Amino acid sequence: MIHPAEKDLRAALARFADARIEHDVRPTGRTSRLLEDATYTLCVMTGATGADQALRTADRLLQGYLSAREEGTQQDETLAA
């Protein structure tokens, strides 16, 4: 799987969350379409087949981005010493 850029993944998660909240608060045909579109985008980005799986995969990807940043910081500090 090709991993999405962190900023793109975070944007898709925010869009999904906004759509989910808006649809839960005031469900309409428009909010339903927005939620379906946000879910589809998140599933495509994560290679998932449903929202729950996409959210779990996104969490793992974000954790991986964080770990990579922390490793990079530790390596930079070692090199500076």
Secondary structure, DSSP 8 states (H G I E B T S, - for coil): -----HHHHHHHHHHHHHHHHHHHHS--HHHHHHHHHHHHHHHHHHT-SSHHHHHHHHHHHHHHHHHHHHHHHHHHHHHH-
